[in-house]
């Protein structure tokens, strides 16, 4: 019976690879045992990372701080090619919602603050494995809602600066009219229409006419 229990315990052990820095680990700490998990710090070199991933068959890759994001993304790709079932956990500031969004798009399953203790992080990783969910710090959804509200407020302030003529041009843009047709409808030269369109895009923070129309619809203009 003891042997069977030992075998079960061994099978339950997981390897966690770490790229970059983790505030709760010493910079020279190469390995840390946390319960059933072994956290192994990896060099940011593709060949060595590939070798370690092949040797350990890790369950998780933790992406810490201190490395450029494009470098982390490239290294994560290398590790996942070697270990297709490898899941990503990201450490990052909770106020960096853009970083969270980018890594969620890249398939990250866990996003935590860099000050999270390793033992707590391992519990989160095991939970994410058990129930196959994405786990994020509880502050992130609130910050995202707050940021979206602020962006909408900023847009509304910018939109309020639209002149009467710009609103007329915007209305015709939303109907799909090109500059020449807008000029005819409003008795303006095409150059004048281009000037108004440029101002509209700038004030709405839009990249193009379609984006401007979408933003105008969202603001109820």
N, C-alpha and C positions, 0 to 999 in steps of 0.2 A: 504493500500500500504506500509505503514511503517513496518508493521509486516512481510510482504512478503520479504521486503528488508533485515530485520534483520535475517530472517530465512536463506536467501541466504548467508549472510555474515558469519553466524555461521557454515553453512555447508562447507564453503570454508576454515575454519580454519584447520590447520594441527599440529600434534605433532611431534617433532623431539627429539629423545633421543641422549644423548651424553655420550660416554664412554671414559675415559681418559681425558687428558688436552687439552685445546684450548687456545693458546697464547693470544687470544683477549678477553677471559673471565677470571674474577677473580676466583681463585681456590676455594673460598668459595661461589661462586655464583651458587645456585642450580637451578634457573629458570630464563629465560629471554624471554620476549615477543618481537618478531620482526615482526611487521606487522601482517599477518594472521597466523604466526607460533609461537608456544611455544616451546622453547628449554629447555629440562629438563635434568639435569645432573643425571646420574644413578650410583649407587654403582657397583663395579666390583664383584658382588656376584650373581650367577645364580638365586637363589631363589627370591631375591629382584628384579632383572631385569625382571624375568618372571612375577612377580606380577604387576610391573609398566607397562609392555608391554600389559598385559591383560586389565589393567584399562584404558590406554590411547589410545590403538590401533594406534600406531604411523605410520606415512608414511615413516619416514627415521630414520636410525641409523647412527650417525656420530661417527667414530672411530678416537679418538684423539691420542695424544702422551702420553708417560709415562708408558704404560703398555706393557708387553712382547707380541710379535705378536701372539704367540700360544694362549695366554690368550684371546686376542681380538677375535681371530678366534673362540674359543670355546664359548665365550659369544655371538658373533654374531649368531652362530648356534642356541643357546638357544632362542634368540629373534626372529629369523626367523621361528622357529618351532611354536612359539606362534602366530606370525603375518606373515603368509606366503607371503603376498604382500609387506612386509617390504623391502625397498631398502637401499643399503649401500653407504655411503659417507666416504671417507678416507682423513684425514689431514696428510700430510707428506712433507718432504723436496723434492723440485723439482729435486735435484741432486741424489736422491735415486731412480733410475729407477728400481732397482730390487724389491723394496717394491711396487712400482706402478704395476709392472708386476704380482707380487704374488696376489695382491688384485684384479686386473682385472680378473685373473683366478678364483678367489673366487666369482666373480659376482658383484664387486663394480661398481656402475654407475657414481660416481663422485669422482674425486681426485683433491684436492686443497691444497695450501700452508697453514700451520697453522696460518699464519698472515692474512688470509683473514678475513675481518670484517663480523660479523654475518649477517648483513643486506644483504651484497653482496652474502654470501653463501646461504642464504634463496632464493634469486632471482635465483641462479643457480639450487637449488633443485626444485623449482617450474617449471623452464624451462625444466629440465630433465623429470619431471612428464608430462608436457604438450605435449612434442614432442617425448617422449620415446627414448631418446638418451643417450649415455655415454658422460659425460662432463669432460674434463681434462684441466689442466693448459696448456696454449699455449706453454710453454717452454719445456714440456716433449717430444713431438715428435722430436724437434731439438736435445735435449740431447741424445735421443735414437739413432738417426742417427749418431751423433758424436761418441757415444760410440761404435757403431757397426763398424764405420770406424777405430777407434783406435784398436779394437780387431783384425780386419782384418790385420792392419798394423803390430801388434805384432805377429800374426801368420806368416805373410810373412817373418818377420825377423827371427823367430824361424825356419821356413822351410828352409831358406837359409843356415842354419847351417848343414843341412843334408849332410852327406858324399856321395860320389859316390856309395859306397856299400849299404848304407842305402836307397838311391833312387832306386837301383836295387831290394832290398828286398821289398820296398814299392810297386813298380810296380807289383811284383808277388803277394803280399798280395791283391792288388786291383783286381787281376784276380781270387781271391778266393783260392789260393794255401795255404796249411798248411805248418808248419815249416819243416816237413820232406821232402816235395816235393820241397820247396824252397832250402833246403840244397842240394838236388840232382842236381837241375838246376844250382845252383851257385857253386857247389863243395865245400860246407861248412858243418861243423858239425852242428847237430841240436842245440847244445849249443851256437854255434856262431850265428846262426839265431835268437835264443831267445834273445841273447844280442842285436842284431841289432833291433829287433822288439821293445824291451824295450826302446831303445834310440829313436826310431821313435815316439812311443806313447808319450814319455816325451817331445820331441821337438815340436810336434804338439799340445800338451796339450790335447791329446785324451784319452778317458776312455778305449777304446777297439779297436780291429782291424777294425770293421765296422765304428766306429767314425773316425778313422784315414783315412780310405778310403774316407769318405765323406768330411773331411777337405781338403784332398789332391785334390779332384775333385773341391772343391770351390776355391782353390788357383791355379788351373790349372797346378798342378805338373804332 
